[in-house]
Every structure is written in structure tokens, then in C-alpha cells.
Amino acid sequence: MTSPAVAPSPLDLTWMARALEMAQAGGLRNEVPGGAVLVRDGTLLAEAHNATVT
């Protein structure tokens, strides 16, 4: 059984756009373009992009 899809809110789309910006920043550094944001109650707690561990 599957659950019905829920449309993302405008705020969800804003945070997803920020995650994509972070991915782009990683890509510009020749990294795999992965980005993430951690948000709680509308407040950005953390953001990052992929980086090589040295």
C-alpha cells in the first residue's frame, strides 16, 4: 500500500533550492555535486556540500 503524495510547500521548495545551491558549490570545487540543508521549524541549522576528506 502506498500513501498519497503530498505537494511540497513553498517553504520546502525554498530549502530545496538552497540544497541545490550547496550541491552546485561542491560541483564548482570538482566534487560530486551533493548538497544538504538541515532545517527545524523554519530555521536553518546546518548546510553543507560534498567535500573530499583528506
N, CA, C and O of each residue as an XYZ file, in Angstrom:
216
protein
N       0.841     -1.162      0.000
C       0.000      0.000      0.000
C       0.894      1.235      0.000
O       1.912      1.268      0.691
N       0.522      2.233     -0.760
C       1.290      3.466     -0.812
C       0.454      4.617     -0.270
O      -0.776      4.590     -0.301
N       1.148      5.613      0.220
C       0.484      6.820      0.714
C       0.343      7.814     -0.423
O       1.171      7.833     -1.334
N      -0.689      8.636     -0.383
C      -0.826      9.647     -1.423
C       0.313     10.670     -1.331
O       0.788     10.989     -0.241
N       0.731     11.163     -2.459
C       1.812     12.151     -2.499
C       1.328     13.464     -1.896
O       0.166     13.842     -2.047
N       2.229     14.145     -1.219
C       1.941     15.448     -0.644
C       2.745     16.479     -1.413
O       3.956     16.331     -1.577
N       2.091     17.506     -1.878
C       2.783     18.557     -2.628
C       3.698     19.337     -1.683
O       3.306     19.644     -0.557
N       4.908     19.658     -2.132
C       5.811     20.433     -1.284
C       5.279     21.854     -1.093
O       4.678     22.438     -1.994
N       5.514     22.387      0.093
C       5.095     23.763      0.375
C       6.082     24.732     -0.267
O       7.180     24.328     -0.647
N       5.710     25.998     -0.393
C       6.670     26.994     -0.903
C       7.945     27.041     -0.052
O       9.037     27.237     -0.585
N       7.810     26.863      1.260
C       8.994     26.865      2.117
C       9.873     25.650      1.843
O      11.099     25.762      1.836
N       9.256     24.489      1.617
C      10.024     23.294      1.239
C      10.826     23.552     -0.034
O      11.996     23.182     -0.131
N      10.189     24.183     -0.991
C      10.867     24.463     -2.264
C      12.031     25.437     -2.072
O      13.059     25.320     -2.739
N      11.868     26.384     -1.172
C      12.951     27.332     -0.879
C      14.156     26.611     -0.297
O      15.292     26.863     -0.700
N      13.910     25.713      0.655
C      15.019     24.983      1.263
C      15.654     24.008      0.274
O      16.869     23.809      0.294
N      14.845     23.403     -0.588
C      15.411     22.514     -1.600
C      16.304     23.301     -2.561
O      17.357     22.817     -2.974
N      15.880     24.512     -2.914
C      16.706     25.351     -3.781
C      18.043     25.647     -3.112
O      19.077     25.681     -3.779
N      18.029     25.862     -1.794
C      19.287     26.115     -1.076
C      20.173     24.866     -1.094
O      21.389     24.975     -1.255
N      19.586     23.707     -0.934
C      20.362     22.467     -1.009
C      20.989     22.310     -2.397
O      22.129     21.861     -2.516
N      20.252     22.676     -3.437
C      20.803     22.601     -4.793
C      21.933     23.604     -4.986
O      22.893     23.318     -5.701
N      21.834     24.779     -4.357
C      22.933     25.751     -4.411
C      24.178     25.182     -3.739
O      25.292     25.371     -4.227
N      23.991     24.490     -2.627
C      25.122     23.871     -1.951
C      25.745     22.794     -2.842
O      26.969     22.679     -2.907
N      24.919     22.011     -3.521
C      25.433     20.992     -4.441
C      26.238     21.643     -5.556
O      27.299     21.148     -5.937
N      25.734     22.741     -6.072
C      26.456     23.454     -7.133
C      27.809     23.945     -6.615
O      28.807     23.874     -7.333
N      27.852     24.434     -5.393
C      29.122     24.890     -4.816
C      30.124     23.745     -4.745
O      31.307     23.937     -5.028
N      29.669     22.571     -4.374
C      30.561     21.411     -4.357
C      31.037     21.054     -5.750
O      32.208     20.731     -5.950
N      30.132     21.112     -6.709
C      30.498     20.811     -8.100
C      31.543     21.763     -8.646
O      32.401     21.364     -9.434
N      31.476     23.020     -8.231
C      32.463     24.007     -8.682
C      33.850     23.726     -8.108
O      34.848     24.251     -8.601
N      33.908     22.903     -7.074
C      35.184     22.513     -6.473
C      35.613     21.122     -6.942
O      36.437     20.464     -6.308
N      35.035     20.690     -8.064
C      35.336     19.386     -8.664
C      34.984     18.223     -7.747
O      35.632     17.177     -7.787
N      33.965     18.403     -6.926
C      33.446     17.343     -6.081
C      32.171     16.798     -6.712
O      31.601     17.418     -7.610
N      31.732     15.650     -6.246
C      30.423     15.150     -6.659
C      29.409     16.172     -6.149
O      29.435     16.516     -4.968
N      28.523     16.660     -7.004
C      27.616     17.727     -6.588
C      26.484     17.243     -5.677
O      25.367     16.994     -6.129
N      26.794     17.119     -4.404
C      25.786     16.761     -3.406
C      25.688     17.882     -2.393
O      26.706     18.395     -1.927
N      24.476     18.264     -2.052
C      24.275     19.321     -1.071
C      23.149     18.963     -0.127
O      22.276     18.163     -0.464
N      23.169     19.553      1.051
C      22.130     19.266      2.041
C      21.911     20.478      2.927
O      22.819     21.276      3.161
N      20.696     20.594      3.410
C      20.374     21.577      4.441
C      19.613     20.849      5.542
O      18.851     19.922      5.269
N      19.817     21.265      6.769
C      19.096     20.728      7.913
C      18.290     21.879      8.494
O      18.846     22.880      8.944
N      16.964     21.721      8.479
C      16.057     22.787      8.882
C      15.117     22.252      9.957
O      14.600     21.140      9.854
N      14.906     23.065     10.989
C      13.952     22.700     12.034
C      13.071     23.905     12.325
O      13.561     24.985     12.652
N      11.779     23.706     12.203
C      10.804     24.773     12.462
C      11.137     26.040     11.677
O      11.007     27.149     12.195
N      11.564     25.871     10.435
C      11.842     27.006      9.566
C      13.182     27.672      9.786
O      13.474     28.682      9.146
N      14.009     27.135     10.677
C      15.323     27.710     10.963
C      16.409     26.810     10.402
O      16.421     25.606     10.658
N      17.315     27.393      9.642
C      18.440     26.649      9.087
C      19.414     26.313     10.211
O      19.942     27.208     10.871
N      19.648     25.027     10.424
C      20.579     24.574     11.453
C      21.959     24.281     10.883
O      22.971     24.523     11.541
N      22.002     23.757      9.654
C      23.278     23.401      9.036
C      23.085     23.298      7.534
O      21.992     23.014      7.046
N      24.163     23.534      6.821
C      24.178     23.336      5.367
C      25.578     22.918      4.977
O      26.557     23.323      5.603
N      25.670     22.101      3.935
C      26.976     21.602      3.512
C      26.897     21.070      2.096
O      25.817     20.819      1.561
N      28.077     20.903      1.500
C      28.183     20.241      0.201
C      29.232     19.156      0.316
O      29.993     19.107      1.283
N      29.265     18.299     -0.667
C      30.220     17.209     -0.673
C      31.638     17.766     -0.674
O      31.926     18.762     -1.336
N      32.510     17.115      0.070
C      33.914     17.530      0.123
C      34.776     16.290      0.321
O      34.366     15.338      0.984
N      35.941     16.307     -0.243
C      36.883     15.217     -0.084
C      37.507     15.264      1.296
O      37.950     16.319      1.749
N      37.541     14.134      1.956
C      38.195     14.037      3.257
C      39.674     13.791      2.992
O      40.038     12.855      2.280
N      40.514     14.627      3.565
C      41.961     14.470      3.366
C      42.655     14.212      4.672
O      43.876     14.054      4.702
